[in-house]
Amino acid sequence: MQNNRIRLLMLFITLLLPGIAMAASNAKENYGYYCVQCHGMKGNGMGLNIKDMSVQPRDHTDAKAMGARSDDEIFKVIKEGGQSISKSVLMPPWGDTFSDEEIHDLVKYLRSLCNCKLGG
């Protein structure tokens, strides 16, 4: 009986872990494909496009600035664009590109870049 529980637990973990790793991997890949042109390879707001931009993109490594934004605000700006939270029109809406789940994963990824949580 104990062996069956252990096997079931191991099966569950085996099935669950790739999904968690895949979400983190997909968020990093999505960021690398869609966001680095403006926000930079390191997420520091120093992307290739900044020379042509009138507003500097958000530095996602800035713990103080990112910690001042709620997860809901970050989700909204990714989904609906900069204007949705009274920020730059240069930040496009990505709601037609990403699912809500992918946007939530991006929010988590951004929190890892700034090494911060809300208010921290």
OpenMM code with the backbone's topology and positions (N, CA, C; nanometers):
from openmm import Vec3, app, unit

residues = "MET GLN ASN ASN ARG ILE ARG LEU LEU MET LEU PHE ILE THR LEU LEU LEU PRO GLY ILE ALA MET ALA ALA SER ASN ALA LYS GLU ASN TYR GLY TYR TYR CYS VAL GLN CYS HIS GLY MET LYS GLY ASN GLY MET GLY LEU ASN ILE LYS ASP MET SER VAL GLN PRO ARG ASP HIS THR ASP ALA LYS ALA MET GLY ALA ARG SER ASP ASP GLU ILE PHE LYS VAL ILE LYS GLU GLY GLY GLN SER ILE SER LYS SER VAL LEU MET PRO PRO TRP GLY ASP THR PHE SER ASP GLU GLU ILE HIS ASP LEU VAL LYS TYR LEU ARG SER LEU CYS ASN CYS LYS LEU GLY GLY".split()
positions = [
    Vec3(0.0835, -0.1197, 0.0000),
    Vec3(0.0000, 0.0000, 0.0000),
    Vec3(0.0880, 0.1261, 0.0000),
    Vec3(0.1885, 0.1278, 0.0838),
    Vec3(0.2794, 0.2421, 0.0919),
    Vec3(0.3532, 0.2616, -0.0413),
    Vec3(0.3957, 0.1522, -0.1035),
    Vec3(0.4646, 0.1597, -0.2328),
    Vec3(0.3752, 0.2192, -0.3409),
    Vec3(0.2467, 0.1847, -0.3386),
    Vec3(0.1530, 0.2405, -0.4363),
    Vec3(0.1384, 0.3908, -0.4186),
    Vec3(0.1341, 0.4364, -0.2955),
    Vec3(0.1246, 0.5810, -0.2686),
    Vec3(0.2499, 0.6534, -0.3177),
    Vec3(0.3639, 0.5930, -0.2927),
    Vec3(0.4897, 0.6535, -0.3366),
    Vec3(0.4942, 0.6586, -0.4891),
    Vec3(0.4538, 0.5511, -0.5550),
    Vec3(0.4518, 0.5487, -0.7013),
    Vec3(0.3559, 0.6544, -0.7566),
    Vec3(0.2406, 0.6647, -0.6949),
    Vec3(0.1428, 0.7637, -0.7384),
    Vec3(0.1979, 0.9055, -0.7201),
    Vec3(0.2621, 0.9297, -0.6080),
    Vec3(0.3227, 1.0598, -0.5811),
    Vec3(0.4328, 1.0892, -0.6820),
    Vec3(0.5160, 0.9909, -0.7105),
    Vec3(0.6239, 1.0099, -0.8072),
    Vec3(0.5677, 1.0372, -0.9472),
    Vec3(0.4619, 0.9672, -0.9834),
    Vec3(0.3973, 0.9899, -1.1121),
    Vec3(0.3423, 1.1323, -1.1198),
    Vec3(0.2761, 1.1756, -1.0137),
    Vec3(0.2205, 1.3104, -1.0076),
    Vec3(0.3313, 1.4142, -1.0226),
    Vec3(0.4398, 1.3969, -0.9495),
    Vec3(0.5528, 1.4909, -0.9560),
    Vec3(0.6136, 1.4903, -1.0962),
    Vec3(0.6292, 1.3737, -1.1532),
    Vec3(0.6854, 1.3616, -1.2874),
    Vec3(0.5993, 1.4341, -1.3900),
    Vec3(0.4703, 1.4268, -1.3737),
    Vec3(0.3800, 1.4938, -1.4676),
    Vec3(0.3704, 1.6432, -1.4419),
    Vec3(0.3826, 1.6842, -1.3174),
    Vec3(0.3658, 1.8238, -1.2794),
    Vec3(0.4897, 1.9082, -1.3080),
    Vec3(0.6067, 1.8592, -1.2774),
    Vec3(0.7285, 1.9388, -1.2889),
    Vec3(0.7573, 1.9887, -1.4298),
    Vec3(0.7420, 1.9071, -1.5326),
    Vec3(0.7663, 1.9621, -1.6665),
    Vec3(0.6735, 2.0779, -1.7009),
    Vec3(0.5506, 2.0743, -1.6530),
    Vec3(0.4570, 2.1838, -1.6773),
    Vec3(0.5019, 2.3127, -1.6115),
    Vec3(0.5539, 2.3018, -1.4906),
    Vec3(0.6048, 2.4197, -1.4198),
    Vec3(0.7270, 2.4737, -1.4923),
    Vec3(0.8193, 2.3851, -1.5269),
    Vec3(0.9394, 2.4273, -1.5978),
    Vec3(0.9035, 2.4853, -1.7343),
    Vec3(0.8057, 2.4263, -1.8016),
    Vec3(0.7637, 2.4734, -1.9330),
    Vec3(0.7071, 2.6143, -1.9237),
    Vec3(0.6275, 2.6426, -1.8210),
    Vec3(0.5702, 2.7763, -1.8048),
    Vec3(0.6801, 2.8797, -1.7873),
    Vec3(0.7776, 2.8497, -1.7017),
    Vec3(0.8881, 2.9424, -1.6802),
    Vec3(0.9694, 2.9586, -1.8084),
    Vec3(0.9931, 2.8488, -1.8756),
    Vec3(1.0687, 2.8518, -1.9997),
    Vec3(0.9935, 2.9311, -2.1062),
    Vec3(0.8638, 2.9082, -2.1187),
    Vec3(0.7855, 2.9801, -2.2181),
    Vec3(0.7832, 3.1293, -2.1909),
    Vec3(0.7714, 3.1687, -2.0652),
    Vec3(0.7711, 3.3112, -2.0309),
    Vec3(0.9046, 3.3748, -2.0690),
    Vec3(1.0132, 3.3070, -2.0384),
    Vec3(1.1453, 3.3595, -2.0734),
    Vec3(1.1603, 3.3676, -2.2253),
    Vec3(1.1131, 3.2638, -2.2951),
    Vec3(1.1197, 3.2649, -2.4413),
    Vec3(1.0305, 3.3744, -2.4999),
    Vec3(0.9097, 3.3900, -2.4464),
    Vec3(0.8208, 3.4963, -2.4939),
    Vec3(0.8831, 3.6328, -2.4703),
    Vec3(0.9402, 3.6517, -2.3531),
    Vec3(1.0061, 3.7789, -2.3225),
    Vec3(1.1205, 3.8020, -2.4215),
    Vec3(1.1992, 3.6973, -2.4449),
    Vec3(1.3124, 3.7084, -2.5364),
    Vec3(1.2710, 3.7389, -2.6796),
    Vec3(1.1557, 3.6923, -2.7184),
    Vec3(1.1094, 3.7139, -2.8554),
    Vec3(1.0353, 3.8469, -2.8721),
    Vec3(0.9497, 3.8810, -2.7750),
    Vec3(0.8609, 3.9965, -2.7909),
    Vec3(0.9035, 4.1226, -2.7155),
    Vec3(0.9836, 4.1094, -2.6117),
    Vec3(1.0053, 4.2229, -2.5213),
    Vec3(1.1459, 4.2829, -2.5255),
    Vec3(1.2459, 4.2030, -2.5627),
    Vec3(1.3842, 4.2501, -2.5521),
    Vec3(1.4179, 4.3644, -2.6468),
    Vec3(1.3446, 4.3778, -2.7569),
    Vec3(1.3749, 4.4866, -2.8496),
    Vec3(1.3657, 4.6217, -2.7800),
    Vec3(1.2739, 4.6349, -2.6868),
    Vec3(1.2587, 4.7602, -2.6122),
    Vec3(1.3186, 4.7499, -2.4713),
    Vec3(1.2900, 4.6404, -2.4035),
    Vec3(1.3304, 4.6283, -2.2627),
    Vec3(1.4704, 4.5716, -2.2444),
    Vec3(1.5330, 4.5246, -2.3504),
    Vec3(1.6710, 4.4785, -2.3442),
    Vec3(1.6858, 4.3319, -2.3062),
    Vec3(1.7991, 4.2752, -2.3437),
    Vec3(1.8289, 4.1345, -2.3151),
    Vec3(1.8301, 4.1062, -2.1655),
    Vec3(1.8722, 4.2045, -2.0877),
    Vec3(1.8780, 4.1878, -1.9423),
    Vec3(1.7534, 4.2408, -1.8737),
    Vec3(1.6597, 4.2966, -1.9507),
    Vec3(1.5376, 4.3515, -1.8941),
    Vec3(1.5570, 4.4881, -1.8308),
    Vec3(1.6692, 4.5527, -1.8599),
    Vec3(1.7037, 4.6794, -1.7952),
    Vec3(1.6578, 4.8039, -1.8710),
    Vec3(1.5704, 4.7860, -1.9704),
    Vec3(1.5175, 4.8998, -2.0444),
    Vec3(1.6105, 4.9522, -2.1523),
    Vec3(1.7141, 4.8764, -2.1839),
    Vec3(1.8144, 4.9219, -2.2795),
    Vec3(1.8129, 4.8379, -2.4081),
    Vec3(1.6948, 4.8231, -2.4662),
    Vec3(1.6806, 4.7452, -2.5888),
    Vec3(1.7270, 4.8213, -2.7118),
    Vec3(1.7346, 4.7513, -2.8219),
    Vec3(1.7818, 4.8101, -2.9483),
    Vec3(1.6947, 4.9248, -2.9967),
    Vec3(1.5664, 4.9219, -2.9655),
    Vec3(1.4739, 5.0232, -3.0167),
    Vec3(1.4795, 5.1565, -2.9424),
    Vec3(1.5495, 5.1647, -2.8296),
    Vec3(1.5389, 5.2863, -2.7478),
    Vec3(1.5905, 5.4119, -2.8165),
    Vec3(1.6814, 5.3961, -2.9107),
    Vec3(1.7332, 5.5153, -2.9798),
    Vec3(1.6244, 5.5868, -3.0588),
    Vec3(1.5188, 5.5146, -3.0946),
    Vec3(1.4090, 5.5720, -3.1724),
    Vec3(1.2841, 5.5977, -3.0886),
    Vec3(1.2963, 5.5859, -2.9581),
    Vec3(1.1785, 5.5987, -2.8711),
    Vec3(1.1836, 5.7289, -2.7918),
    Vec3(1.0699, 5.7941, -2.7801),
    Vec3(1.0630, 5.9195, -2.7052),
    Vec3(1.0525, 5.8953, -2.5544),
    Vec3(1.0159, 5.7733, -2.5162),
    Vec3(1.0030, 5.7367, -2.3745),
    Vec3(1.0864, 5.6118, -2.3502),
    Vec3(1.1711, 5.6172, -2.2478),
    Vec3(1.2541, 5.5005, -2.2144),
    Vec3(1.1654, 5.3880, -2.1605),
    Vec3(1.1824, 5.2668, -2.2115),
    Vec3(1.1042, 5.1533, -2.1615),
    Vec3(1.1346, 5.1239, -2.0145),
    Vec3(1.0399, 5.0617, -1.9492),
    Vec3(1.0544, 5.0240, -1.8084),
    Vec3(1.1759, 4.9338, -1.7895),
    Vec3(1.2514, 4.9615, -1.6838),
    Vec3(1.3625, 4.8762, -1.6420),
    Vec3(1.3037, 4.7673, -1.5524),
    Vec3(1.2913, 4.6474, -1.6040),
    Vec3(1.2304, 4.5379, -1.5285),
    Vec3(1.3214, 4.4814, -1.4204),
    Vec3(1.4457, 4.5301, -1.4144),
    Vec3(1.5362, 4.4854, -1.3082),
    Vec3(1.5335, 4.5802, -1.1883),
    Vec3(1.4617, 4.6909, -1.1999),
    Vec3(1.4531, 4.7914, -1.0932),
    Vec3(1.3510, 4.7466, -0.9886),
    Vec3(1.4011, 4.6911, -0.8786),
    Vec3(1.3139, 4.6344, -0.7750),
    Vec3(1.2210, 4.7388, -0.7143),
    Vec3(1.2686, 4.8609, -0.6965),
    Vec3(1.1851, 4.9645, -0.6357),
    Vec3(1.0676, 5.0010, -0.7274),
    Vec3(1.0962, 5.0263, -0.8547),
    Vec3(0.9909, 5.0644, -0.9484),
    Vec3(0.8953, 4.9486, -0.9747),
    Vec3(0.9505, 4.8299, -0.9943),
    Vec3(0.8653, 4.7142, -1.0225),
    Vec3(0.7867, 4.6720, -0.8989),
    Vec3(0.8465, 4.6868, -0.7823),
    Vec3(0.7779, 4.6527, -0.6578),
    Vec3(0.6617, 4.7450, -0.6281),
    Vec3(0.6622, 4.8640, -0.6901),
    Vec3(0.5534, 4.9594, -0.6707),
    Vec3(0.4317, 4.9260, -0.7572),
    Vec3(0.4476, 4.8323, -0.8506),
    Vec3(0.3383, 4.7922, -0.9396),
    Vec3(0.2788, 4.6603, -0.8919),
    Vec3(0.1472, 4.6529, -0.8891),
    Vec3(0.0814, 4.5280, -0.8508),
    Vec3(0.0882, 4.4294, -0.9675),
    Vec3(0.0716, 4.3025, -0.9365),
    Vec3(0.0664, 4.2013, -1.0419),
    Vec3(-0.0480, 4.2314, -1.1385),
    Vec3(-0.1597, 4.2797, -1.0849),
    Vec3(-0.2746, 4.3130, -1.1699),
    Vec3(-0.2407, 4.4255, -1.2683),
    Vec3(-0.1651, 4.5268, -1.2223),
    Vec3(-0.1245, 4.6363, -1.3115),
    Vec3(-0.0320, 4.5855, -1.4213),
    Vec3(0.0629, 4.5016, -1.3823),
    Vec3(0.1570, 4.4477, -1.4802),
    Vec3(0.0820, 4.3619, -1.5812),
    Vec3(-0.0092, 4.2791, -1.5316),
    Vec3(-0.0925, 4.1967, -1.6205),
    Vec3(-0.1678, 4.2858, -1.7191),
    Vec3(-0.2295, 4.3913, -1.6675),
    Vec3(-0.3110, 4.4799, -1.7510),
    Vec3(-0.2271, 4.5506, -1.8572),
    Vec3(-0.1093, 4.5976, -1.8201),
    Vec3(-0.0271, 4.6694, -1.9181),
    Vec3(0.0237, 4.5755, -2.0264),
    Vec3(0.0507, 4.4493, -1.9909),
    Vec3(0.0910, 4.3533, -2.0936),
    Vec3(-0.0278, 4.3235, -2.1847),
    Vec3(-0.1420, 4.2997, -2.1261),
    Vec3(-0.2600, 4.2609, -2.2038),
    Vec3(-0.3166, 4.3768, -2.2863),
    Vec3(-0.3270, 4.4960, -2.2259),
    Vec3(-0.3991, 4.6067, -2.2892),
    Vec3(-0.3105, 4.7216, -2.3373),
    Vec3(-0.1811, 4.7172, -2.3046),
    Vec3(-0.0901, 4.8223, -2.3486),
    Vec3(-0.0709, 4.9329, -2.2461),
    Vec3(0.0258, 5.0177, -2.2736),
    Vec3(0.0638, 5.1238, -2.1810),
    Vec3(-0.0468, 5.2218, -2.1474),
    Vec3(-0.1281, 5.2563, -2.2451),
    Vec3(-0.2360, 5.3523, -2.2214),
    Vec3(-0.3354, 5.3031, -2.1175),
    Vec3(-0.3467, 5.1720, -2.1009),
    Vec3(-0.4458, 5.1171, -2.0079),
    Vec3(-0.4163, 5.1536, -1.8632),
    Vec3(-0.2900, 5.1878, -1.8350),
    Vec3(-0.2561, 5.2309, -1.6983),
    Vec3(-0.1925, 5.3702, -1.7012),
    Vec3(-0.2313, 5.4477, -1.8007),
    Vec3(-0.1841, 5.5860, -1.8183),
    Vec3(-0.0325, 5.5943, -1.8342),
    Vec3(0.0214, 5.4997, -1.9088),
    Vec3(0.1645, 5.5011, -1.9408),
    Vec3(0.1807, 5.5140, -2.0908),
    Vec3(0.3004, 5.4963, -2.1390),
    Vec3(0.3358, 5.5225, -2.2783),
    Vec3(0.2521, 5.4444, -2.3801),
    Vec3(0.2145, 5.5154, -2.4868),
    Vec3(0.1448, 5.4522, -2.5987),
    Vec3(0.2392, 5.3602, -2.6757),
    Vec3(0.3687, 5.3719, -2.6500),
    Vec3(0.4671, 5.2885, -2.7178),
    Vec3(0.4645, 5.1441, -2.6694),
    Vec3(0.4066, 5.1201, -2.5509),
    Vec3(0.3912, 4.9833, -2.5013),
    Vec3(0.2641, 4.9280, -2.5639),
    Vec3(0.2803, 4.8319, -2.6581),
    Vec3(0.1628, 4.7798, -2.7284),
    Vec3(0.0833, 4.6807, -2.6440),
    Vec3(-0.0436, 4.6615, -2.6778),
    Vec3(-0.1225, 4.5571, -2.6115),
    Vec3(-0.0861, 4.4203, -2.6701),
    Vec3(-0.0684, 4.3224, -2.5826),
    Vec3(-0.0308, 4.1876, -2.6263),
    Vec3(-0.1423, 4.0864, -2.6029),
    Vec3(-0.2622, 4.1329, -2.5716),
    Vec3(-0.3737, 4.0439, -2.5412),
    Vec3(-0.4151, 3.9536, -2.6557),
    Vec3(-0.3887, 3.9946, -2.7784),
    Vec3(-0.4201, 3.9090, -2.8929),
    Vec3(-0.3071, 3.8109, -2.9239),
    Vec3(-0.1926, 3.8330, -2.8625),
    Vec3(-0.0757, 3.7482, -2.8860),
    Vec3(-0.0622, 3.6409, -2.7789),
    Vec3(-0.0849, 3.6803, -2.6531),
    Vec3(-0.0671, 3.5900, -2.5397),
    Vec3(-0.2007, 3.5542, -2.4768),
    Vec3(-0.2104, 3.4320, -2.4271),
    Vec3(-0.3265, 3.3926, -2.3473),
    Vec3(-0.3116, 3.4559, -2.2085),
    Vec3(-0.4194, 3.4576, -2.1321),
    Vec3(-0.4110, 3.5092, -1.9950),
    Vec3(-0.3086, 3.4308, -1.9143),
    Vec3(-0.3032, 3.3000, -1.9347),
    Vec3(-0.2062, 3.2166, -1.8621),
    Vec3(-0.0630, 3.2570, -1.8975),
    Vec3(-0.0380, 3.2819, -2.0253),
    Vec3(0.0960, 3.3246, -2.0661),
    Vec3(0.1304, 3.4611, -2.0081),
    Vec3(0.0317, 3.5488, -1.9982),
    Vec3(0.0561, 3.6806, -1.9391),
    Vec3(0.0858, 3.6657, -1.7900),
    Vec3(0.0122, 3.5813, -1.7202),
    Vec3(0.0427, 3.5563, -1.5786),
    Vec3(0.1847, 3.5022, -1.5635),
    Vec3(0.2258, 3.4143, -1.6539),
    Vec3(0.3621, 3.3611, -1.6501),
    Vec3(0.4643, 3.4719, -1.6751),
    Vec3(0.4327, 3.5640, -1.7646),
    Vec3(0.5223, 3.6775, -1.7885),
    Vec3(0.5333, 3.7660, -1.6646),
    Vec3(0.4229, 3.7852, -1.5949),
    Vec3(0.4259, 3.8645, -1.4710),
    Vec3(0.5214, 3.7976, -1.3716),
    Vec3(0.5119, 3.6674, -1.3575),
    Vec3(0.6029, 3.5939, -1.2675),
    Vec3(0.7470, 3.6082, -1.3138),
    Vec3(0.7685, 3.6008, -1.4436),
    Vec3(0.9032, 3.6159, -1.4970),
    Vec3(0.9584, 3.7556, -1.4669),
    Vec3(0.8746, 3.8586, -1.4826),
    Vec3(0.9187, 3.9946, -1.4515),
    Vec3(0.9545, 4.0083, -1.3041),
    Vec3(0.8776, 3.9429, -1.2189),
    Vec3(0.9096, 3.9447, -1.0752),
    Vec3(1.0456, 3.8790, -1.0495),
    Vec3(1.0806, 3.7789, -1.1283),
    Vec3(1.2113, 3.7170, -1.1107),
    Vec3(1.3223, 3.8103, -1.1600),
    Vec3(1.2956, 3.8886, -1.2640),
    Vec3(1.3977, 3.9825, -1.3136),
    Vec3(1.4291, 4.0908, -1.2116),
    Vec3(1.3260, 4.1403, -1.1448),
    Vec3(1.3486, 4.2468, -1.0463),
    Vec3(1.3794, 4.1900, -0.9082),
    Vec3(1.3617, 4.0597, -0.8940),
    Vec3(1.3821, 3.9948, -0.7649),
    Vec3(1.2987, 4.0673, -0.6589),
    Vec3(1.1747, 4.0924, -0.6930),
    Vec3(1.0898, 4.1683, -0.6037),
    Vec3(0.9477, 4.1121, -0.6027),
    Vec3(0.8766, 4.1502, -0.5048),
    Vec3(0.7333, 4.1212, -0.4955),
    Vec3(0.6643, 4.2564, -0.4835),
    Vec3(0.5329, 4.2548, -0.4895),
    Vec3(0.4568, 4.3785, -0.4743),
    Vec3(0.5007, 4.4504, -0.3472),
    Vec3(0.5343, 4.5762, -0.3622),
    Vec3(0.5729, 4.6584, -0.2490),
    Vec3(0.7123, 4.6301, -0.1979),
    Vec3(0.7926, 4.5460, -0.2689),
    Vec3(0.9232, 4.5100, -0.2174),
    Vec3(1.0315, 4.5395, -0.3021),
] * unit.nanometer
topology = app.Topology()
chain = topology.addChain("A")
for resn in residues:
    res = topology.addResidue(resn, chain)
    for name in ("N", "CA", "C"):
        topology.addAtom(name, app.Element.getBySymbol(name[0]), res)
